[in-house]
Amino acid sequence: MPLGAIAAAVVLALAGTLVVAARAAAARIGQAAPEFTLPDSQGRPVALAELCGQVIIVDFWASWCLPCAPMLPALDALVRRYHGNVRVLAIDIDQSRDKAMEFLRQYLPEPLPWLTILVDGAADVLARYGAAGMPAVFVVDADGTVRFVDAGFSPEGARDLEDAVRRLLPPSVRAAEQDSATAAPPDAGCTPGRSTAAP
């Protein structure tokens, strides 16, 4: 076999291995969310494991992603409605921090304390989650299990997202939705894999 053909076969084999590995590590409904630690917009590390005990929305976005523009305000409104009982990790995959910050100033001028912007410029975490499009949203329950996955943005998808979040919240929270949020976020301390939320 010619050397060029052998090299091509090796490349294809490696590519196939990477695809299989990425699929195996993808975040799937009913399975544990892949762990990660990323810097926030100020460079401080934030780990998913440290937020166990809360309902978490993991949202992948970028400044060049047009459907991402309405998603961030929709997430902001959802967090306000549930008065800090939901935490959003909005993961930016831009390589340019300036473009990302400009995008945020335009579409999310007043973010909430519990809507955290994280930076994944190399898109490593995006690949680990196996996102099928942008924006990509994953809802993680208080035990760290993926309960909802969606890609793209539409009014119907936003409603499905809110329904998924509502089902994971205590009945008392579902019955008392708030239009504004002024309270501090709930205590994030818990034992990984053990829920602190009401059934």
N, C-alpha and C positions, 0 to 999 in steps of 0.2 A: 504494500500500500504506500503511495507517495507520502512524503513527510507532511505536505500541506493538508492532505486528507486526514492524516492522523491528528494533526493539531486541531483541525476543525471539529473532529469527533470528540476530542478532549474538551474543547470549549463548550460544545453542546451538552456533554455529560455534566460538566460543572454547572452550567446554567440550569439544567433540569434539577440537579441536587438543590440548588439555591431556591428554586421555585417550590419544591416539595417542602423544604425546611420552613420557608415563609408561610406556606399554607398550614403546616403543622402548628406554627406558633401563633396563627391568627386568632384574634379575639372572637370567640363564638358564644352564642347565647347558651346559657346554662353552664359555662365553664368559667374558671377563674380568670380574671382580667390579667393580662401580662403586666408584670411589675415594671416600673421605670422611675428614674430620678432625673429631673430636668431643671435647668436654671429658670427662674422667673425673669421678668423684664429688668429687674435690678441685679441679676446675677446670683440670687440666693437659691440654693437647691431646694426642690420640692419633690417629695417621694409619694407615690400613690399609696404605699403601705401606711404612711403616717396619717392618712385620712380615713382609715377604716372606721366603721360605725356611722358613716354618713352616706347619703345617696349622692353619687358623683356622676356628673355628665362630662365625658371626655370628648372634646370637639377639636378636630384637626382643621386648620384653615390656613390661608395664605392671602397676601395682598393682591395677587394676580387672579384669584379665584372669584369670579363675579357672583356666583350663588352664595359665597361666604358672606357677602355684604349684608343681606337681610338676616342671616342666621345669628350673628352676634347680638343684634338688638333683640331678637326673639328670645335668645337665652337670657339676656339681661332682664327682660320682662318676666320670664318664668321664675327666675330667682327672686325678683321683687315680690311676685305673687305669693310665693311660699315662704316668705319672711325668714330667709336664711336657713331653711331646712334642706336646701339643695346646694351643693357646691359644684361650680363649673371650672374645669381645667381646660382652658382654650389654648391649644397647642399650635403655635405658629411655626410653619416649616419654611418661611422665607429665609434666604441667606443674607438679605439686606435688612438690618434692624431699622434703618431710617424709613424704608418703605413700609415696614410693618407698623411702626409708630404713627406714620402719616395716615395709614388706613384706619387705625384705631381711633385717632382723633376725629376722623370724618364720620365714622359709623358708630362709635361707642365713646362719646365725649365724657360721660360720667359713669365709669364702671363701678360696680359694687366691690366691697372688700372681699367678698367670698366668690367673686369671679376672677380667677387667677390666670394671667397670661404667662404661658411657658414657651420656651424656645427650643425647637428641634430642627435646627438649620440643616443638618445632614439627613433628616427624615428617617432616622433609624427607628424611632418609636412608631412612626407611621407605618413602616414596613412590618414591624413586629405585630402590629394590630391587623395587618392585612386589609387595610381600607380599600374599598372598591371604587371610590370616587371622592370628590371634594365638594362641599365640606363632608366630613365623615363624623358621625356621632355614635358614641357608645355610652349606654347608661349602665352604671355599676352599682349594685346594691350595697347595703351596709356590711355584708359578709365578703365583699370583693368579687362577687359573681356578676358576669355580664348578663343583663336582662333585656337589652334592646339595642339593635344596630340599625343604622340608616345611613344613606349616602345621598348627597344633593340636598336641595331645599325646595319645599313647596308648602303651601298652607296646610295641605292634608298631612304632609309629613310632620309639620310642626305640631299639629293636633295629636298625631299618634305619639310623638315624643312626650307631650305633656301627659297624655293618658298613661303612658308607661311609667312616668315619674310619679304620678298620683297614686298608682297602685302600690308603690313601694313606700309611701309615707304613712305614718300613723293616722288612724281615723280622725283623731282630734285636729290634725293639721289639715286634712282634706276638707273638714267641715268648717274651717276657719281661714279661708284664703285671705291674704292681705294684698292691698293694692300698692303699699309702700313698704320699704324695709329700713328699719332704723336700729333693730336689735343686733347684738353681736352674734357672730356665727356660733353654732353649737360646739361643745367640747369635742375635739377630734380624738382624744385618747381612748384606746380600746385595745383588746387583745386581737391580733390578726386572725381572721377566720371566725370571729365570734361577734354576732350582731349585738349592738346596744340599742337598736330601734325597737319600738313596740311592734308586735305582730299585726 
